[in-house]
Amino acid sequence: MARAALTRDEVLDAAADLVKQHGPDALTMRRLAAGLGTAVTSIYWHVGNRESLLDALVERTVADLGEIRPSGRTPAQRIVSVARALRRQLRDHPHLIAMVHERGLTERMFLPAQQALVREAHAAGLQGAGAADLVRAVQFQVVGHVLVERNRERAPVQRPGEEELWSAAPTGGDPALARALAGPVDTERLFAMSVRALVRSLLPPAASE
């Protein structure tokens, strides 16, 4: 059975999958063509050379980050939803995000999420510097949290680990604290808790719930 005509979106989807799984260095036109079951010339016809393909992937990554839509009943809930969605995007596509950064498009990539946060800041009654502080604080919280998560995930096995360290460390008579710090980190819960606390501290009281 003949293969259906290849589309540009299929080429970009396959290229994005390769980058996501193996990093940008794994993305070659020959490997991409083999994965799609087509000739290398067909890949060139749809997306041009490798640099043009990388540019197209970056543009699509930037556009995808623009798809973040707030959800929730209050400005605080909607701001937290934007932060959580942005975190998921950054965590799900680290290699593509790195490519965006390398091409000097990081600020453009974050602009749609910033604009969504501005709308919610205005809805909560914040203007000017107060609104700008909220936008930047939330963005920095998201990026910083993702960087810490990735560093923990990529770090070598720690010896001694947290469990051993906290089993011997003084805790001021709080054994529950030691057990909690020795256990695994629920990064999703920790992120949600910290971003909610941040948003509450920056919004007017009436809009912080």
N, C-alpha and C positions, 0 to 999 in steps of 0.2 A: 504493500500500500504506500503510495507516494506521500511524502511529508507535506503537511500544509505549509503554505508560504510563510516564511519567517517574517516577523515584524520587529521594528525597532524596540518596542517595549519588551519583547521577549529577550532580545539581546541584552538590554539593560538589566532586566530581572536576573538573568543568568550571571552577568558580570557582577552584580551586587551580591549575589549568593557566594560567588567565588571569593570576593573581597571579605565578606562577612566571616566566612569559614577559615580562610587561609591568609588573609592580608593582601595588600595591594601588589606585593611582589609576585604573588601567585597568578596574577591576572595577565595572561599572555593571549594574543589573538589566536594562536594555535590551540591552546588549551580550551579557550572559550568555544572555538569552532567545534572541537571534538565533543565537548559536553552537549552542544546543541545538535550534533549530527549533521553539520553542514560544512561547506568549504570556507577557508579563511577569507577568500575573496568576497563571500557573501557578508561576512562580518564587516569588512571594510566598506562595502556598499551601503550598509545601514548606518554605521556610526563613524566612518572615517578611520584614522589611525589610532594607535593606543592613547595618545595624549588627548585626542578628541573624545575618545570613549571615557577617559577619566574625567574630563571636563563635564561631560553629560551626566555622569554619575554624581558628581558634586552638585550640579544644578538640581538634579532630582532630589538629592538629600536635603538641600536647602528648601525646596518646595514642600517636601514631606513634613518637615518641621513646622511649616506654616499651616499644617492641617490641625494643629492643636485647638480644641474647642473647650471652653470652660463648662463645667457642670456643677450644679448645686443650687441651693435656695438662696444663700446669702453671699455677699461679696467675699467674705472670708472663706467660705466653702469653695467658691469658684477659683479663688486665688490658689488655694491648696491643690485643687484639681489640675490647674495649669502646671504647678510645680511637679506634681507626680507624673503627669504625662510627659513633661520635658525630661525628667529623670529616666523614664522608660526608654524614650527615644535615644538618649545619650548612651544608655547601657546596652541597648539592643544593636547599635551600629557603631561600635568604637572605631573600627578601621575607616569607615566612611566619614565619620566626624573628624578623624585625624586628617583625612584628605582635604576636607573643607578648610580646616585650619591652615594646612600647608599652602593652600591657594589664596590665603588672605581673605576668606569670606566668612570668618567666624561671626563678626558683628552682624552681617547680613542674615546669617543663619538664625541668630537669636532674635532678630527684629520682630517677627510675628508673635512670638511668645511675650516679648516685652510689650508689644501693643495690646495684647490681650490683658496683661497685668495692668497697664495704664487704664484701660476701660473699667476694670474692676476697682482700681484705686479711686477713680473719679466717682464711680457709683457709691463708694463708701464715704465720700466727702473729702478725700484727700486731693490737694492741688499742689502744683509747683514742686518745691524741693522735697516736701513730704511724700508726694507720689513717686518722685524719682528715687528717693531712698528705698521705698518699698520695692520698686521694680528691681533695683540693683541688689538689694539684700536677698531677695528671693532667688534671683539668678545665681548669685555667688553661693548661696546655700546649696542649690542644686548641683552646681559644678563641683564645689568642694566635696560634697558628700559622695558624688560619683567617683572622684579621684581617689578618695580614701578607700571606698569599696574596692576599686580595681587594684589598688596597691596591696590591700589585704589578700585579695584573691591570688595575686601573682607572686606574693612573698614566699620565700622558701619556708619549709617547716621550721617552726620556732622551738628552740631547745635552750632553756626551759620554756614551756608554753604557759599560757595564761592560767590554766588550771593549777600547774605546779607553783607558779609564782604567788597566786592568791591563796593557796593552801597554807603558805608560810608567812604571808604578809600581815602586819597588824591592821585590823579593821575597826578598831574602836568599839569592840564588843558587838559587832554587827555581822554575825555569821551568814545571814541571808545575803548581805552585800557581797561577800566573798564568793558565795555560790553563784550569784548572778553574774559577776564579772568573770568567773572562771568558765561559764557556759558559753555556748555559741551565740553569736550576735544575730538578732532578727533585724536585718538592715532596713527592710520595708517598714516595719513598725517604728524603728528608731527615726527614720527619715520623716514619716508622717507626723510623729510626735514633735520633732524639732521644728519642722516647717510650720505646724499649727501654732506653736509657741511664738515663733518669730512673727507670724502674721498678726497674732493677737497683740503683740507688743507695739506694732506699727500702725494698726488701724484705730480709728476713734472707737471708744468703748461700745457705742451703740451698734457698730458694724462688725465687731470682732467675734461674734458668735455665729 
